[in-house]
């Protein structure tokens, strides 16, 4: 049976100004695949819904987020390699700078990863009867997990996305939510105290508080293999994407140099995918940099990201696998935010051809796949790799 | 009000190698209808789902298979003209060759229909308190019906689709499933005994066992006429398709020469459809031969089948009816199996025009209907024949 590589270019779609980054980029390899294969437009969730990357990835990978979305916290924690247990409450965490009850820098001046790692050691590992697990990732980012009896994810974030710091409070009247909010507030106080006095924190923007958001409970889900019969592996840099894959029971390759930012080593990732496709039925490969450029409002950086991705396409082609390339949503650079615009998709190998010759928003809208949705992608892959089970006889 | 002919070309869709059979075939009449009418692509069930012909036909005829699929057995039995009663358990049956507990030929050398008919008379008509109804159709094919109290369709098939014969066993712990499995095993023993000693069976591949699969209970469903207000008739050769029509309460025309195989008389079927459209609102016409060619991996035979179908189109045109032509699924000859690729569709009369000039997978993907699903077809027919009821006022 055939193999498949699903390449998700985060935030791929854009708007014409007058050209979109995809239209402006020189991308002979992506265009060649579009020309030889079939194209279309894809709504990651439903038409015009603006998805977060977590929700979009779940839907594209065949997990209806209305049934399977667990919040961002558990996905971040899983992506950092924390082995979650049923009932664990996880949060996305930021090292931040806190002065006079105000958050003066939500990212503590994008603190270096090595300093964040050193500071993590001052954080408490137990509060009352609750085990506390903290792990930092790139720069200011990290995840916090609370493990113990009687906890709830229904508590407010302490990350205000604004200036004023707010204590955590329960969002319902259960004793579980009250207990969890108390633990978080104790954790925050201890963190402020310990981090403020840490010698590593002698800097202009000290990382003297941990902000939390995206609370979610962990609960295991039927694995991707159980549900689709595909033995899949993830090649990604960002913790969230590795976390989604881990949540679905996929293996996650740790590729040196795959950082999930603009310094990521795309060639190393492509070579890892090429190697992995020998052993696995499907490689889910994720590249973040176009989304980051979109959020930064940087046309040239998004265009350049596409050109860098184009350069590694020949490595993926060597696999002989069916190749599906799309995004998890649009991040138009002019909006500096996700949008609900459809994302171009190309399918090379196993599918029909159409008359579209280029891979961009304008060309693919006339493609032979028409408009599909995120949830159609795994059935499409099962079909083109001849793995789909017949319905009826 | 206008009439409609819905022509389902079984297994119509294919893949380009570099041309598909549809692209390679000379089909001036189908192309003319595509040129004068409107085209699109159709997913028989949902996008990329690989349907069996039974499930696909139910959905295309407006019966959601998740609600109305009864298994293949009842549809085959109905197609052979057996009048099913509520609770009857039916199976698709094969005459086969059995030696030393192995199935050496699942089709008993494609036994002649007349010999199968003669052999049918040796089969039991009652086992314990259960009435047994067997009817043979073309070659090795047939249907078996069990009628009596306390039966279940939740039993295993005795048709192994492989070498080793397996007894029937219950698939749950109910006494109904146990009883049904016992009756089937008694039937099988008697069949082996009686058929082995039958003088008609002196041949190299004796038809000395009956293999069963597709068990299903019969339960009547609201008729096609009740649900859609269309007085419809079926023109088909294959038992399954006549069975689907019968299940939905359509009349079924018995057309001499309509055999459901490559020797079928297409002209006789077209003339029957032309005549029937005077009396009926809708003719559901089914042609099998392209699917058979796809399963056999025979490009030329599929292409030739399309050309034979093209030749009868002018007969259908004489009716003045709206004509809808599509397939129930793709059967790419290169895969020798059903696939989840969309099927081209053309609608002539009552609909708009588009700029597509040819009826094939590449051309219709750019058609004005876009991508529709099987369940859209009956509403489409109601619309173009001006029979659709207004929703709202």
Interface residues (C-beta under 8 A of the other chain):
Chain A: X38 X351 X352 X353 X354 X355 X366 X367 X368 X369 X370 X371 X372 X376 X379 X380 X382 X383 X386 X388 X389 X390 X391 X392 X393
Chain B: X15 X16 X41 X45 X46 X47 X48 X49 X50 X51 X52 X53 X54 X55 X56 X65 X69 X72 X92 X213 X214 X335 X337 X338 X339 X340 X341 X361 X362 X365 X366 X370 X371
